[in-house]
């Protein structure tokens, strides 16, 4: 690709950045900060263990004991 004066133009590094635009990494960092501010959860921190979080989820969903159980 050539500019108006005939010099070769180098393409943006990732194909998304345009001259004058902030780098994509700066945009991602700003979005992560906004998520952290609104939810209190830092999206850059990996959960400690997916299985344990799934177990906690289903444990919290289990119905309360409804009284004596009848065996058939």
N, C-alpha and C positions, 0 to 999 in steps of 0.2 A: 504494500500500500504506500502511496506517495502523498505528501502534503502539497499544498497549493504552490509552494516554491520548488517542488521537484525533489526534495529530500525524502529519504525513506523514513517512515514513521514506525516506531517500535510499538507492537501491540501491548495493551495492559498486561500485567503479570498473570492475573487469573481470568482475564477476559471480561470482568465485571466492573472494574474500576475505570472511571473516566477522569481525565485531567481536572483537577479542582475538587474532586470528590474525596471524602475521607476513605482511608483504606478499609477493606472489608473487616479486618480484625478489630478495628476501632468500633465499627458498627455492632459487631457481635458482642464485644465487651460492654458496650452501653446497654444492649438488650439484656444481657445477663445481670447487670447491675439493677436494671429496672425490675426484673423478675424477683431478684433477691429482696429488693425494697418492698415490693407489694406482697410477696408470699412468705418472706422470712426464710425461704429455702434457697441455699446457694446452689445454682445449677452446675457449678464447676466441681462440686464435691460429689464423688460417687457414693451411692448407698453402700452401707457396710456389707450387706448380704441380701440378695434378692429373695432367697428362700425364706429367711427369717421374717422379712417384711410381708411376704405372702402368707406365712403361717399366722402372723399377728392379725392380718386382715381377716382371715377366715375364723380365727378364734374369737374375734370381736363380733362376728356375724352369727355365732352359734346362739340358738334361742335359749332363753333362761329355762331353768328346770321348772316344769309345769306341775310338779307334784309326783305322787307315786306312779310308777310305771306298771302296766298290766302285762304280764307275760302270757302269751297264748301258746 
